[in-house]
Amino acid sequence: MALALQTIAQKTNTENGWLAWIPIANIYLMIMIGRKPVWWIILFLIPLVNIVMYVIIWMAIAEARGKPNWWGILIIVPVVNLIVPGYLAWAD
C-alpha cells in the first residue's frame, strides 16, 4: 500500500512521496494527492466519518490519476481494496 501510494504521489507530481511510509502522515499525503483541504485530517479522527472520508479521498486520487472516480468506491470492498491502489499506481 505504501509503495503504491508513493508511486501515485510521484505520478501526480505531489511533493514528499516518502510520507506514504509513515502511518499518520500517509493520510496527509493522500489529501495532498486528492487536492483537498488539509483540515480534512480532523475528519479522519471521527469514527464512521473516517470511512466516508477515506472513500472520498480515494475517489479524488482516482480522478487525479485520470481514472473514473468509481475506483475510489471500490476501496471499501474487502479483497478489491488490495488491488485498487496498485491499479491506480501502475496502470497507464
N, C-alpha and C positions, 0 to 999 in steps of 0.2 A: 504494500500500500504506500509506504513512504517513497519507494523508488518511483512508482507511478506518479505520485503527486509531485515529486521533484522534476520528473520529465515533463509533466504538464506545465509546471512553472517555467521551465526553460523554453518550451514551445510557445507559450503565451507572452514571453518576454517580461515575466514577473521577477523582480529582484528577490534575492535571498531564498532561493530554492532549497537550500540546505535546511531551512526551518521545518521541512517535511519530516525530518528525523527526530524532532523534539516534540513530545506529546502534546502540550498545550499550544505551543507555537504553530503547530500544523493547522489549527483552526484559523489562526490569524492569516496564514498563507492561503488557505482556501478562500477566505473572504477577500483577500487581495486579488487572487486569480479571477474570482467571480465579479470583481469590481463593485463590491457592496460597501456600505459604511462600516467603519471599524467598530462602532459602538454595538454592532450586532453580536460581538463576542459575549456581551452581557446576556443576550437571549439564549446562548448556548448553556448558560448556567441554570436555567429554569427547566425543571422536569417537564416532560411531554412537549414543551415548546421546542426543546432542542432537537427532537425528532423531525418536526416540521421544518425547522431552520436547516437541518442537515440536508433534507431533500431539496429545499430552495437553493442552497449553496451549490449542490451538485448539479442542479438544473442550470445555474448560471455558469458553472465550469464547463458543462457540455456546450453551451452556447459560445463560450469564449474559445473553445476548440473547433467551432464551426460544425458541430453536430446538433441534431434535433434535441430540444430540451427534455423530451420524454425519457432520454437516457438517464437523467437525474432521478426520475421517479423510480427507476429500476433499482436504485441503491437500497431500497427497503425490502427487496425480495432476498431471502436468506442466502441462497447459493449464488445468485446472479451478482450480488454485491461484491463478490470476489473478482468478477470478470469485468464489471463496468469501469473501474479505474484503469485497468490495463488497456481496455479498448480505447478509452479517451486519451490515454498517454501515447500508445504506439500505433494506432490506426491512422492512416493518412486521409 
